[in-house]
Amino acid sequence: MKKWKVIIAATAMAAAVTAAVPMSQSAASPAGLFSGTPAGGDSYHFSAIQFLSSTTGRAAGNGFIVGTSDAGSSWQPIYKGTWQFSELDFINNTTGWALAKSDAVGPNALIYTKDGGSTFTKIKTGDLKLLHVDFKDANNGFGYNFAFAYRTSDGGKSWTQIPTPPNTRYADFQDTNNGWTLVVVPGFGYKLYETANGGKSWTMKLSVKSDEVTGGQLAVKGREVWAAFNGGAGMSQQSYSVYASADNGADWRKVISQSTAGGGPAPGGAQGIASEGPASPGGHPGNLELIDGAAVLAGYSPAGGVIGVGRSLDSGKSWTNLPAVPGFQSIISFTSQTSGWMADTSITQPAVYRTKDGGKSWTNVLTIPAR
């Protein structure tokens, strides 16, 4: 992520967010932040967003982090430099990690901050090439790449590989013992495995047939487990299925079964509760979050030019796709069933939206001006 140019405004911003003191800057465009030449491209755009509460959070992109402490009424610059951010992972308003690139085509670096994001220290990770990190506290966390899972007990300074089944393509650990993996099976489809002993042994919990295996994702909280499996893609459409379990994988519901003309049949064959996911037509699934008894899935439709969310409030017994807004690609960060944030990560119309009603309506709280 970006190597800081520390400027007085950036330092003041980080302090403002930490102290939750709103500043009188325009919600549309923090003064001076989006001027100059963007890192790694011709236009600024968002690539990561994380909120710690209904009022306090950050959005990051190619060479910048901005933050708010008043629910988006005002935004302050935290960082401006050369890091191109892929992910933010703060455990509180001062301490956090991020994945970022020093150039547009390079691998992610793991970087660490203890001043809210004003400055970062690069942590050496060797050849891990992490794609996702999840720190539970200042010392303990998990890191993932395309095929492997790792754990750290010293804040990311050293990593130990966790034994996972062959062909693992996604993993999610709640603690050092309990974790899940999504495995691709060539010629068949997907399987989900669960461990209760830190990867020493794995139990198969779900098997999903699919004509195409292009990846997926997991979200786990307590005994609730959600899994999304991607099928084929074409004509700017994505076929996929989403399954949910409320009892740690003993029983499963097929919640979404989206088949498309461009992508073919949805994985798993049987019809789901919903025949399409959020942001139709042919929407692509974004990130999936479990928060306060709600499952929320981001979606974006390049064909329809819209972004939005769908959700379940009853462990997948029902599913509702909520009204979409104009956009092209999205990520979300929800802090409760009702309070959430969505960033349009495209270069076409980069913006941050806020919802106070669980995604039923959205308010644009930050837009990057066209260059």
N, C-alpha and C positions, 0 to 999 in steps of 0.2 A: 504494500500500500504506500501511500505517498510520503515522500520525504519532505518533512515540514520546512516551509519558510515560516518562521515564527514572526508574526506581526502583532502589534499591540492590539489591533481589533480582534484577531483570532484569540489571543489570550484572554481578552476581556469577555469574549463570547463564551468561552468555556467556563469561566468563572460565573457568568450570568446564568448559564444553564444549571450549573451545580447549585447555585444559591436560589434558583427558581425565581429570579428577578426579571420580569418582562422588560423588554427594551422597545423603544418607539421607532421601529423600522417597519417598512412596508412588508405585509405578508406576501405580496406578489413577487418581490425580488430584493433580497438583502443587499444593501447599498454596496456596490463595487465588487460583489462576490463573483458575478458572472461576466466580468470584464476581462480583457486580456485573452491570451491564447490558451485554450483548454489543453489538458494533458492528454496525449494519445489520440487526438482527433481535431476536427474543425469545429465541433459543437459540444457544449456541455450537456450531460444527461445524467439521470439518476441510475444507480445500480444496486443500492442497498438502502434498507430502512429498518430502524429498530426503535420501538417506543418502550419505555420502562413503566409508564403510567399513562393515564388519560391526558396528561398535560405535558409530559416531558419526553423528548425523543430526538433522534437524529436521522438525517437523510444524507447519503453520500453518493459520490459519482466519480467522474474522471478528473481528479485533482482537487476535490473539495469535500468538506463535511459542513453541513449547517445544522443548527439545533434550535429547538423551541422549548420554552418552559411555561407557555401559556396556551397550550393546545392549538398552536399554529396561528394565533393572532399576530405574533411577530416572530421573526427568524433572525438568528445571529450567525455570522461566520465563525466556525471553530477552526477549520483547517483549510489552507490553500497551498498546493505544492504539486509534487509529481506523482504521488501514489494514486493508482487507479483502483478504486475499491470494488471488491467483489462481495464482501460480507462484513457486517458489524456484529460483535458479540460482547456487549457490556453486561457486567454482573451488577453494577450500580452506576451512579452518575459520574464517577471519576475513573473507575477501573474497567478496562476492557481490552479486547483483542480484535484484530481485523485481519482479513485476508485481502491482499492487494497486489497489484502488479506494478513493476517499475517501468514497464513499457507495454504496449498494447498486445503483443504476441507472446510475452514471457509467462512463466509459471507464477502462481500465487506465492507471495511471501507471507509469513506469519509475523505480525507486528503487534506491539503491546503499548498501551498508554496507561498512565496513572494520573493524568491531569485532564480527563474528560475528552481527550482527542486532539488537544492542541499540539502535542508532540508524540512521536512514536519511536520505539526502539525495535529494530528488526531482530527476531529470534531465529537462530540458525536451526534448520530442520533437515538438513541434508537433502536426500532425494525423495522425501515424502510426497511433495506436490499435493498439498491438502486442498480439498474442494469445499470442506465444511468443517467448522469447529463448534463445539458446544461445551463451554466451561460452566461447571456447577458452582464453583467458588474460586477464590484467588489462586488455589493450587491445583485442584482436580478438574480435569476436563477430558473430552474425547475429540478425536480428529478423524476425518474420513476422506478417502479419495475414491476413485472410480471402482477400486477392487478390494480395498482393505480398510480395517478399523484400527485405531490406536488409542491409547490412554496415556495421560500424563498426571503426575502428582507433584510437579514442581513448576506449575504455571506455564508449561510449554517448553521448558529448557531441554527436556529429554522425553522421548516417546517410546512406548512399548507396544509392539503389534499384538492385537488380540486375535487368537485363532478363530477363523470364520470358515464357513463352508466354501468349497470351490465355486467360482463364478458368482461370488457375491457382488452385487451392483449397488446396494444401498444398505446402510446399517443405522440403528438408533439404539443407544444405550442410555438407560435411566440412571444407572450406578455401576459400580465395578462388577457386579454379579449379573444384573438383568439387562438383556439386550435382544434385539431382533435383527434379522437380515432378510433382504430380498435377493433371491438367487435366480439367475436365468438358466434355463435348461434347454440347450439347443435341440431343435426338433420337437419340443413339447410346449414350452411356455415359461411359467414362473412357479417358484415355490417360496413360501415364507418359513423361516426357522426361528426358534426361540431358545435362549439359553438362560439358565438360572445360576450358573457357576462360572461366569466370566469367560465363556467360550470353550471350556474344557469339553463340554458335550452340547449337542444341539438337537432339538426335537422339531420335526416338520409339523407345521400347524395349518398350512393352507396350500393347495395346489390349484393353479389356474392355467388352463390350456390357452394358447395364443398362437395364431399363425405367424405373427411377427413379435420379436422381443427387442424392444428399444429402450427399456429402462422403466423406472417408476420411482416411488418414494414411500416413506413410512412416517407415521406420526404416532407416538406412544405416550400415554399419560396414565399412570396407575395401571388398572386392568383394561383400560380402553385402548384398542389398537385399530388404526386405520391404515389401509394400503391402497395405493393407486398404481395400476399397471398400464403401461402404454402399449397400444397396438401400432398399426401403421399410420403413416401421415402422407398427405398429398393434397394438391389443390388448396393449400393453406389451411387444411383441416387436419384434426388429430382425433383418432379413435382411441378410447381408453375406458377402463373400468375402475370403480372404487368399491372396496369392501370394508366392512366395519365389524368389529367384535367388541362386546361389552364385558366379556369374561375371560380375557387373556388368551383368546384364540380357541376356546372350546367350541364356540358357535360363531357363525359368520352370516352377515347379510350382504347381499350385493346391492349397493346403494345406487351407483350410477353405472349405466351400460350405454356408452355413446359410440354408436357405429356411424361412419360417415362415408359419403361417396368417394372421397379422396383417400381415406385411410383404411377402408374396409371394415370388417366386423370387429366389435369390441371384444377384448379378451374375456374368456370365461363362458361364452355361449349363452347362458340363461339371461333373461331380461332382468334389469335392475329396477329398483323402485322408481328411479328417474331415467328417462331415455336420453337425456343430454345433461351436460354439466353447465356451469355458468358461462356467460358471454357467448351466445350463439350468433351465427351458425358455425358449427364445427370448431368450437372453442378449444384452445390448448389449456391443459391444467397448469396453474402456477403453483405456488407453495401452499402447503396444507398445514393448518394449525389447530391444536386442541387447547381450548381455554375456557375455564369455568363451566364445563359441561357442554360446550358448543364445539362442533367441528366446522371449520370455515376453510373453504377452498377458493383460492384465487383462480380467475380464468381470463383469457384474452383471445379475441377472435380477429386475426389479421384480415379474414374475408369480410367481416362485418364492421371492422374498425371500432370495436368496443372492448372495454374491460369491466370486470365486475366480480362478484363473489356469489357462491352458493353456500348453504349451511344446513346443518342438522342440530337440533337441540335435544334429541332423544336417542343418541347412540346409533343413529342410522335407521330408525324405524320410519322416519319421514325425511324428505329432502326438499328444500326450497331454493330455487335460483332467483336471485334478487335483481332488480333493475340495473342495467349496465349504463356506463357513461362513455363518451367518446374516448378512444385510446387505442394503443396497438400492442402493448406488452406490460405486464404488471407483476408486482410483488406486494405482499400485505404484511402488516404487523398489528395484531389485535391484543389489547390488554384486558378485555372483558368481553362478555357476550355482546355488549352494545357499543363499546368504544373501540374503533379501529382506524387504521391508516392504510392507504394504498398509493403506491408510486407507479406512475407510468414511466417505464424505463426506456421507452423508445427515444430516438433522436428527433422524431417528428413533432411531438407535442409533450415534452417532459413536464410532469406536474406531480404534485402531492395532493391527495384528497383525504378528507376526514369524514368519518361517519359517527353519529351519536345514537343510531338506532339499529346497529348490527348489520349495516349494509343496505338497508331499505332506501336510503338517500345518501348522497355524497356532496360535500362542499369542497371546492378547489381552494386550498389554502396557500399554495406556493406554485408558481410557474416560472420556468426558465425562459427569459425573453428570447425571441428568435434573433439569430445573428444575420 
